[in-house]
Amino acid sequence: MFKKIIFFVSFSILLVISFTNTAIAAKNNFRFFMPGPTDTICVGDTVTLSATNPLALSYSWTPLYNILNPNTSNPKVFPTQTTTYKVTIFGITNNLIPNGDFSQGNVGFTSGYTYTTNLWPEATYYIGTNPTTYHANFASCTDHTTGTGNMMIVNGAGTANVNIWQKNVTINPYSMYVFSCWLTSVTPTYPAQLQFFVNGVQIGAVFQATPVNCQWNMFYNTWASGAATTANIEIRNQNTALSGNDFALDDIYFAQLVEIYDSTKIIVDKPVISLGNDTSICMGDTVRLSPGNGFSQYLWSTNATTSSIKVSNAGNYWVKIKSLAGCKAADTMHLSINPNPVITTVSDTICIGDTAIISAAGANTYLWNTADTAHLIKIQPFATTNYTVYGKSVFGCKDTAQATVVVNPLPVVSITQPLAICKGNYANLFAGGGSFYHWNNGQNTANISVNPSIDSTYIVQVTDANGCKNVDSTTVSIIDNPVCVITADVDSICTGNPIVLTASGGTSYIWNNGDHNAKITVYPSFPTTYSCTATNTINGTSCSNTSKIDVYVENCNTFYIPNAFSSKSLTDRTFKPKGMFAANTEYYFVIYNRWGQLLFETRNYEIGWDGTFKGNLVQPGVYVYYVKVRFGGKGPAFEKSGSVTLVD
């Protein structure tokens, strides 16, 4: 590190050279004062900087930014932004002469003169406060330092180059030093002529006291130490006159000449606030205005004193603030109120399954709760639903409204009709559930009568009071009318004999005798007409047809008994009763010989006796028979006995 050391070649010429750290220690004894390490002002304010020391020789302030008189100890500055001002001071350190003002008396130096209170002899001196006290012809002077202190009072000798005052001091090598001394005459004649030496080298020209008594004048000069570490300082009187040549010395000063630096930071508090650009809000909204935090005081145009306010009315709003440093700032903004849009909607009523159209008007943009963004949307709800639309104006102001889609149910169609009809008949169809009806056969009444020839489907569209439509259908089944046919297994029968009657052409039958079978067996005793109704049934509907048949019955239950037969006959080799017998006739026929032995027995009138017994032909002759008959199994039995002749 280098310090700039300044020495004066004369009182008007400055030379600046750089030396090493050996000169730094001197700074500690050189004091100056400034506003402080930092100071805070408001923008636009002026502050006075101050760097003072009685031994300072010159001042130089930088930067040259908004500063007045930068070469004085106390310039005024008015920075508009935080600035660090630096000062360079040229001055001297503390006096290396310990008793330069003689306040300690006759100590700290040597002299070639004699120290005495009697200054009438030449080459004498005394440390005192008033020259007159020690020589009646000396003027009554005060010292230079305080006016009440000591000075060195001298009666000069007539010999030149005698040391009046001498002092050795320790110094820094390669440094610049200042030597000064104050001199006044105490007698007006032959003023003293002094020369100053350091290490035997004269510095400056001869310095002569003024002829005016008690008028102090300063001798001043500089000296470069070079490599020397000590300085032998001498004051010699070169005046050889014996009359006059009387003087006083005071404030002998020998000190290092230095250049020192310091700085102070002037913080410019220029609070920056902003309420933002003029703005607008929607009616009913509020906006918070704030210039920022961290200020000590706030005052709003509304008389509020809070750090922020909420406003909702149009107008100009201003705020004035004071910072923590006491600086002020203000800002204004204008608030406009934009109207909110008024959204109107058009609702819709539909039938379930249809598409509804709803719309909104009065805004610039729209957003439905369906996520649609058009002003008109199509939807297909399945129940009555409210839809919300959010609208924004060109200013971004909002409104909301609802549109309702009323969903009416479809009419519940009912058709009442026979599920089937007999071919050729009419079916009555009855529709219900609405207000208007339209059938696919072109009829427009709720009830219609149809006469289809084949299975047919009838569709009806029903419209209710809400205009909702629904359809239903029904199928009318055609049942073919049965053709009942009755057949008999024989053309006629004998009384009591069975006859089988068979009916066909239907799916079910009922005879006039109560029988429900298609085939029946009857035993009429006299001619009888039998009828049968054949029925076809589909879906609960029955179609019938009746037919009749006459059964002819003859009373043929008579027989005769032959009186002879031959086992060798070519036409009839058996013996039995002859005639017609009903199928259920009870019959018993036996043959006995004349001794009463049973030769033949049967209950089947179809079987006769072949003239054998146990497989052998019996002898021709007369045999006895017995027959018992109950015709048709009803009524009294017919019995007969007699004889028959077997011939060969």
WOZIMO-V530010 format. One record per backbone hydrogen bond with DSSP energy under -1.0 kcal/mol. CO is the residue of the C=O (numbers start at 0). NH is the residue of the N-H. Records with the same first field share a line. If there is no record, write none. Layout:
CO=NH + NH
This chain:
2=18
3=258
4=16
6=14
12=8
14=6
16=4
18=2
19=22
20=23
23=26
25=28
26=29
36=264
38=266
40=268
41=44
46=76
52=55
57=89
59=87
61=85
62=64
65=77
68=71
69=60
72=50
74=48
75=67
76=46
82=265
84=263
85=61
86=261
87=59
88=259
89=56 + 57
90=257
96=99
98=101
99=251
101=104
104=106
109=165
113=124
122=113
123=154
124=115
125=152
127=150
129=132
130=133 + 134
133=118
134=137
138=140
150=127
151=248
152=125
153=246
154=122 + 123
161=236
162=111
164=234
165=109
166=232
168=230
174=224
175=256
176=222
177=254
178=220
179=252
180=218
181=249
182=216
183=247
184=213
185=138
188=244
189=244
191=208
192=237
193=206
194=235
195=202
196=233
197=200
200=197
206=193
211=214
216=182
218=180
220=178
222=176
224=227
225=173
228=170
230=168
231=198
232=166
233=196
234=163 + 164
235=194
244=155
245=185
246=153
247=183
248=151
249=181
252=179
253=95
254=177
255=92
257=90
259=88
261=86
263=84
264=38
265=82
266=40
267=269
268=42
278=335
280=337
281=284
286=310
288=308
296=321
298=319
299=302
303=299
308=288
310=286
314=334
316=332
317=300
318=330
319=298
320=328
321=295 + 296
322=325
326=322
328=320
330=318
332=316
333=278
334=314
335=280
337=282
343=360
345=358
347=405
349=407
350=353
355=378
357=376
358=345
360=343
364=391
366=389
367=370
371=367
374=359
376=357
378=355
384=404
386=402
387=368
388=400
389=366
390=398
391=363 + 364
392=395
396=392
398=390
400=388
402=386
403=347
404=384
405=349
407=351
413=431
415=429
418=476
420=478
421=424
426=449
428=447
429=415
431=413
435=462
437=460
438=441
442=438
445=430
447=428
449=426
455=475
457=473
458=439
459=471
460=437
461=469
462=434 + 435
463=466
467=463
469=461
471=459
473=457
475=455
476=420
478=422
484=503
486=501
492=553
493=496
498=521
499=488
500=519
501=486
503=484
507=534
509=532
510=513
514=510
517=502
519=500
521=498
523=495
527=550
529=548
530=511
531=546
532=509
533=544
534=506 + 507
535=542
537=540
540=537
542=535
544=533
546=531
548=529
550=527
551=492
553=494 + 555
559=577
562=644
564=646
565=568
574=608
577=559
581=584
585=629
587=627
588=601
589=625
590=598 + 599
591=623
592=595
596=592
599=590
601=588
603=606
608=574
610=617
612=615
615=612
620=645
622=643
623=591
624=641
625=589
626=639
627=587
628=637
629=585 + 632
630=633
637=628
639=626
641=624
643=622
644=564
645=620
